[in-house]
Amino acid sequence: MKNFPSLVIVLLLLLLTSCKDDEVDVVAEEEARIEAHFDTLDVDVSRAESGLYAYPITQGGVPKAGFVLSISYKIWVLGADSATTSIRSLDTVVVKKNANAIYPIGIDEALSYMKEGEKWGFVLPSYLAFGNHSFPHVLIPAEATMAIEIELLEVRSETDVLDAEVKAIAAYIEDNQLRDTVNYPLNQPEMLTNGMVYKRLKAGTGATPQSGQFVSVTYEGRFLDGTVFDRAPNADVFEFYMGTGSVIPGFEIGVERIQLQEKALIIMPSYLGYRESAVVIPHNITSEVADLEIIPSYASKVPPYTPLVFEIEVIGIN
């Protein structure tokens, strides 16, 4: 019995040594995979302290201030046949740089290398990519090393983005004839100083909600193209306390203008909604990443910098 503690210590040391060897083997395998990849390319590769590998494909872009980026990309698992397993962005992707709003995190760092009009390639070691998460339906295994090519199409400031959204909201009002007094006989759309639009659809009675009150509403949330992304109609009443920050700012600003039993249309720019939201690359694993709680659940429904339309009826104020 006196030898038992010594035996336990020996076993623990052997186990720790074995685990350490396994970790070294995994790192060595990944480094070999990355080295083999660059052996096939005739490019000038740099390696950041974080472990990110970067190389220019098309340079000479225009340096511009701003951090709202429009990009396109191709991404694949390093070591796989990129011709058959790569995923391309079908549409332009809008992201906010350096805001922890991009997953994998290595892509946020990668964008810092680029200027408008440039195209770069990057290799993300697994710890800058998806780590031990796997996404079998897009052939991304756990501990995958990812390669990505990114083209930076446009750089804007958030002020530029807001200006474009305000114009899009004005076009929505005209396209949907919200000034038509025949179909919408109540008040004309009211343009508020914060960029929001308020349009009464059904008259109400009594007071409007105040801070601290418990409010019951039904609502439907849409994009400007009419796509419904969220709703709480009729039996599915949505309830919240005013002034607690439990809803997006624009929703609360809109509700505090609506009388009991009134129905109104609230149109808001993204800075009153979900702002930069969050972007997942590749795009078709967004819902799984949200399920893993890596990104907020709303990010699987609302893209970055998306103006929102809410049709809201206040049915209770307590």
Secondary structure as the mmCIF struct_conf table of DSSP 4:
data_model
#
loop_
_struct_conf.conf_type_id
_struct_conf.id
_struct_conf.beg_label_comp_id
_struct_conf.beg_label_asym_id
_struct_conf.beg_label_seq_id
_struct_conf.end_label_comp_id
_struct_conf.end_label_asym_id
_struct_conf.end_label_seq_id
TURN_TY1_P TURN_TY1_P1 LYS A 2 ASN A 3
HELX_RH_AL_P HELX_RH_AL_P1 PHE A 4 ASP A 39
TURN_TY1_P TURN_TY1_P2 THR A 40 THR A 40
STRN STRN1 SER A 46 ARG A 47
TURN_TY1_P TURN_TY1_P3 GLU A 49 SER A 50
BEND BEND1 GLY A 51 GLY A 51
STRN STRN2 TYR A 53 THR A 58
STRN STRN3 VAL A 62 VAL A 62
BEND BEND2 ALA A 65 ALA A 65
STRN STRN4 VAL A 68 VAL A 77
TURN_TY1_P TURN_TY1_P4 LEU A 78 GLY A 79
BEND BEND3 ALA A 80 ALA A 80
HELX_RH_AL_P HELX_RH_AL_P2 SER A 82 THR A 85
STRN STRN5 ILE A 87 ARG A 88
BEND BEND4 LEU A 90 ASP A 91
STRN STRN6 VAL A 93 LYS A 96
TURN_TY1_P TURN_TY1_P5 LYS A 97 ASN A 98
BEND BEND5 ALA A 99 ASN A 100
STRN STRN7 ILE A 102 TYR A 103
BEND BEND6 PRO A 104 PRO A 104
HELX_RH_AL_P HELX_RH_AL_P3 ILE A 105 LEU A 111
TURN_TY1_P TURN_TY1_P6 SER A 112 TYR A 113
STRN STRN8 GLU A 116 GLU A 116
TURN_TY1_P TURN_TY1_P7 GLY A 117 GLY A 117
STRN STRN9 LYS A 119 LEU A 124
HELX_RH_3T_P HELX_RH_3T_P1 SER A 126 LEU A 128
TURN_TY1_P TURN_TY1_P8 ALA A 129 ASN A 132
STRN STRN10 PHE A 135 PHE A 135
HELX_RH_3T_P HELX_RH_3T_P2 PRO A 136 VAL A 138
TURN_TY1_P TURN_TY1_P9 LEU A 139 LEU A 139
STRN STRN11 ILE A 140 ILE A 140
TURN_TY1_P TURN_TY1_P10 ALA A 142 GLU A 143
STRN STRN12 MET A 146 ARG A 156
HELX_RH_AL_P HELX_RH_AL_P4 GLU A 158 ASP A 175
TURN_TY1_P TURN_TY1_P11 ASN A 176 ARG A 179
TURN_TY1_P TURN_TY1_P12 THR A 181 ASN A 183
BEND BEND7 TYR A 184 TYR A 184
BEND BEND8 LEU A 186 LEU A 186
HELX_LH_PP_P HELX_LH_PP_P1 ASN A 187 PRO A 189
STRN STRN13 GLU A 190 MET A 191
TURN_TY1_P TURN_TY1_P13 THR A 193 ASN A 194
BEND BEND9 GLY A 195 GLY A 195
STRN STRN14 VAL A 197 LYS A 202
STRN STRN15 THR A 205 THR A 205
BEND BEND10 GLY A 206 GLY A 206
HELX_LH_PP_P HELX_LH_PP_P2 ALA A 207 PRO A 209
TURN_TY1_P TURN_TY1_P14 SER A 211 GLY A 212
STRN STRN16 PHE A 214 ARG A 222
TURN_TY1_P TURN_TY1_P15 LEU A 224 ASP A 225
BEND BEND11 GLY A 226 GLY A 226
STRN STRN17 VAL A 228 ALA A 232
TURN_TY1_P TURN_TY1_P16 ASN A 234 ALA A 235
BEND BEND12 ASP A 236 ASP A 236
STRN STRN18 PHE A 238 TYR A 241
TURN_TY1_P TURN_TY1_P17 MET A 242 GLY A 243
BEND BEND13 THR A 244 GLY A 245
BEND BEND14 VAL A 247 VAL A 247
HELX_RH_AL_P HELX_RH_AL_P5 PRO A 249 VAL A 255
TURN_TY1_P TURN_TY1_P18 GLU A 256 ARG A 257
HELX_LH_PP_P HELX_LH_PP_P3 ILE A 258 GLN A 259
STRN STRN19 LEU A 260 LEU A 260
TURN_TY1_P TURN_TY1_P19 GLN A 261 GLN A 261
STRN STRN20 LYS A 263 MET A 268
HELX_RH_3T_P HELX_RH_3T_P3 SER A 270 LEU A 272
TURN_TY1_P TURN_TY1_P20 GLY A 273 GLU A 276
STRN STRN21 VAL A 279 VAL A 280
BEND BEND15 ILE A 281 PRO A 282
HELX_RH_3T_P HELX_RH_3T_P4 HIS A 283 ILE A 285
HELX_RH_AL_P HELX_RH_AL_P6 THR A 286 ASP A 291
TURN_TY1_P TURN_TY1_P21 LEU A 292 GLU A 293
BEND BEND16 ILE A 294 ILE A 295
HELX_RH_3T_P HELX_RH_3T_P5 SER A 297 SER A 300
TURN_TY1_P TURN_TY1_P22 LYS A 301 LYS A 301
BEND BEND17 VAL A 302 VAL A 302
TURN_TY1_P TURN_TY1_P23 PRO A 304 TYR A 305
STRN STRN22 LEU A 308 ILE A 317
#
